[in-house]
Amino acid sequence: MRLRTVPVDSSRASGRIVRADCRLPWVLPAGSEGGRVANRGGADCAPVVLVTGAAKRVGAAIARRLHQEGARICVHYRNAVDEAQGLAAEFERARCGSACCVAADLLAEDAVERLVHTCITHFGRLDGLVNNASSFFATPIGETTGRDWDDLVGSNLRAPFFLSQAAAPALKASGGAIVNIVDIHAERPLAGYPVYSIAKAGLAGLTRALALELAPEVRVNGVSPGAIVWPEDGQFAPDERERIVATSLLKRVGSPQDIADVVAFLLFGAPYVTGQILAVDGGRSAYL
């Protein structure tokens, strides 16, 4: 399926929604009222989950796993338009009316609320939020800029807070859940990456704070990945990768599916679990 796009009204700013309709895919500005609730009938009762950073890697694995569980998925992306549209089309081929994708820069002031609004307008409800989108790069002391700080803290902490705040009314109405993708280095900082470690530590704290603030209607949990997929820009040399794997109990890297399975459990299979952060790291946190 090839998704056809139309120009987005620039006055309505940074996001746009791509609905992978079974007949005629189309694009709307994020925040518009043009979307319609997916297929009438039983499909309207299927849970809706917004997954940020869902176009590739761990985010795509999470989206696929939740779609397999029967959820309708709002695929958020920033720049990876081809991957996002391809994923939404894949979901539509499997189950018509079960996917859309929305472009949004989560560092932009008003993009977060528009993203949530667009998802809810399109599907008519929201049952889950997975805060997966993340920036990751080194910030050595003496070389870090304010822009570096804003990028890392903005994507890893600020955006999850304001996404959760915007989604809270709909999640309370549906009795939904939030899952934050944290990191084992939230507890044990990674050398050379202090700002990233700080931001993920804040996200761990936010997970517990939101569990308190949104209870009893909304459950909030986190997943802390270990070595799952290496950065695409080669930040870790082969010998460093070997050392990381060696300092784990299972002596191997995990897979995005390992994270996706735990996210699905926390969203759909753990009704009495909230305020928890589960490490999925092959036992590496036992070494750190």
Buried (B, 14 or more C-beta within 10 A) or exposed (E): BEBEEEEBEEEBBBBBBBBBBBEEBBBBBBBBEEBBBBBEEEBBEBBBBBBBBBBBBBBBBBBBBBBEBEBBBBBBBBEBBEBBBBBBBBBBEEBBBBBBBBBBBBBBEEBBBBBBBBBBBBBBBBBBBBBBBBBBBBBEEEEBEEEBBBBBBBBBBBBBBBBBBBBBBBBEBBEBBBBBBBBBBBBEBBEEBBBBBBBBBBBBEBBBBBBEEBEEBBBBBBBBBBBBBBEEEEEBEEEEEEEBBEBBEEEEBBEBBBBBBBBBBBBBEBEEBBBBBBBBBBEBBEEB
